[in-house]
Amino acid sequence: MRRAGTEPAATWEATELPAAARAFLVGPGTATLTILRPDGTPHVTPVRFTLDAATAPMRVTTRAGARKTRNVAAGGPAARVALCRADGFRWVTLEGRATITRDPVRPAEAIRRYTARYRAAPPGPVDLAVIEIAVDRVLTLNL
């Protein structure tokens, strides 16, 4: 018998996101978002996020001038990020390509999902932007 927290991490393609991982991600909570700076060092920041259960993109609302947004922009079309949500010995990390959108429809959808999840609207900066993550790798532990 293994002790809690000793099971090896599991890896899935985004299309194979297990139901337990999906339930863990849609529950209330925050995560860390890791993005590489232009000099290659990691920038890790706590974020609130939403998951579109049907198509699996993760969304983080932020300011267009925020460091995380500038780091994604600096990475260009190849920008990759990792979003990790942990609770004790359970965690899910989602990796994928990140893009920034200021298209008014996409931020509106992100705000709608954020408000439904966290029961409050996100801060409303004038320079609102949304980082969308096309998840292509999922790692989990103890889910």
GITA-V491862 format. One line per field, one symbol per residue. phi: phi as a letter, one per 20 degrees, with the letter a starting at -180 (. if undefined). burial: # if it has 9 or more other ideal C-beta (glycine too) atoms within 8 Angstrom, else .. A space follows every 10 residues. Layout:
BEGIN
phi: ???
burial: ???
END
This chain:
BEGIN
phi: .efgndfffd ccfgfdgfgf fffffeffqd bdddcefgen efddbfbebc ceffdmfecc eaefefgfff fffffmfegd ccdcdcbmed bcdddredcd ccggffffff fgfffffela ffgdffegcc eddefcbccc bmd
burial: .......... .#.#..##.. ##.##..... #######... ..#...#### ##...##### ####.#.### #####...## #####....# ########## ##...##.## #.###.#... .#.....### #####.#### ###
END
